[in-house]
């Protein structure tokens, strides 16, 4: 990433730590923890584009997935490995290399064992995608690979 790209990351966003498994494939990816949730973002790089020169749908889906799961976990008040059991996404517009993408959890509700989240991915004022997801809140802590790492999910 060039110095110009680093400078185009909005204020308040911190680089997400490495070591989160598949999420690392998005790197560099950024997070901003706000009062009622987290916002994720990335600058579309050459590793994020497909053969048509636009951001790959898998990148958008992964960004939506981590945003929805984090939003649901924060609303639930317990940070743990919470698997996504449903994710749907509507691709509305394309994003190109160099665009800042920002994913926001906008509507979150929590039930006993499930979290429901919907939100959007934006490039500036342009809506790139809409998503909705359901995540499962397990009644045990055994879903993190080694029983540790939950601290990486939330900025302390």
Helices and strands as residue ranges (DSSP letters): H 3-7, E 14-15, G 21-26, E 30-34, E 37-43, G 46-48, H 57-76, E 84-91, E 100-110, E 114-123, E 126-136, H 150-153
